[in-house]
């Protein structure tokens, strides 16, 4: 990985012109890259030698690991969203553009933007960092696009929360709808997201909605978790998987392993074995695929659309373009294994690494390979229960794992206000067995609920 001579990397840093870096996406990877680039280089003699333009179609950063808590009325949407401009108040070298990237002229170093509600000029770059994340992968399962509820962004989480609460309101006035599946919630995918959402739904029903709906037999509400592999939580050890399954079943979740969803209708979920489950709600937590932006920009992609990068995270064949996070097929130089999993720490460490490589190039140094530090995996299964597998073969289960999970997520959340708000909500929920934000705002959830009232 040598120095690339280019118009973008002048031999001396005494020139007036600042090095322009455009970062696409203010998720975990893009934010980490922009923050690291905004710090003054220790090697450089000039101050603020890099000018960063961060572009995102949303004006906020979303903390995806807690989306399921918004969907299950544990947290408010604003608790896990943080305005991007606020993050960079004290970083004069970083500016934000609220727009979607629609294409680029990679030869001339220009990114094309669509401001949707307002016109936005194209932005020039010397280096481009693509950190546009991923999107839901339905694997072409018929009916999932039309009738399923994905859980990938804040709009998905609030639509699902609306829909769940509306199903209870509908069943309250027409209890016959329960036989038709109004209170049956099928969660597809036994990974951490599926496990977390299934556990949280079961607790919402038994702890809170049972008290809210005094005339409804809430005990008839079902949560069915469908996983095609023989066990839940694939990346975890056997004891953690067993613990997770037992904890879910204690909460009343029906766990179906080695089952696949064949198709979905408005009020039915049909399994590959032929079983038909009357259900008005299907939550799709079965997989993600890379954001199609890589292909749109004309960058080389590998399996499931992830951008092909070299060991230093430089996009193959494009010396001034880098990719990090869920959208990149990054390899760990430590183990030579890849692509690395689509997880927040991979994106954050990748963002910092790319910032360092851009600075190394500016300083005339060769780039170095990305070495991922695996800090472990965790999943919650509801109130006071979690599994955590940490470095040094530390395995936690139950309450200690749950406390570790709470602490880690509080630390990772962007913004002090969000941390305080999440902490207060969690404390309130834990001590009162309540869920404050169980509100229906209408919108998409309401529309779908009415459609599924017509069996
Ligand atoms: C429900 C859920 C739970 C998860 N739980 C965990 C967990 O517990 N632990 C963990 O480590 N990981 C978890 N993950 C995965 C983790 O959130 C991702 O790996 C991480 O967000 C990837 O970061 P990123 O920067 O690559 O992309 P993202 O964080 O997804 O950010 C991408 C950004 O790009 C923007 N964008 C996309 N396209 C465009 C465009 N064309 N123009 C402008 N902007 C664009 C988006 O608006 C977004 O802000 C979870 C993911 C989900 C969906």
Boltz pocket constraint, residues with backbone or C-beta under 6 A from the ligand:
constraints:
  - pocket:
      binder: B
      contacts: [[A, 24], [A, 25], [A, 26], [A, 27], [A, 28], [A, 29], [A, 30], [A, 55], [A, 56], [A, 57], [A, 58], [A, 60], [A, 61], [A, 62], [A, 64], [A, 65], [A, 66], [A, 67], [A, 68], [A, 99], [A, 100], [A, 101], [A, 102], [A, 131], [A, 132], [A, 133], [A, 134], [A, 151], [A, 152], [A, 153], [A, 192], [A, 193], [A, 291], [A, 293], [A, 324], [A, 325], [A, 326], [A, 327], [A, 341], [A, 342], [A, 343], [A, 344], [A, 345], [A, 347], [A, 378]]
      max_distance: 6.0
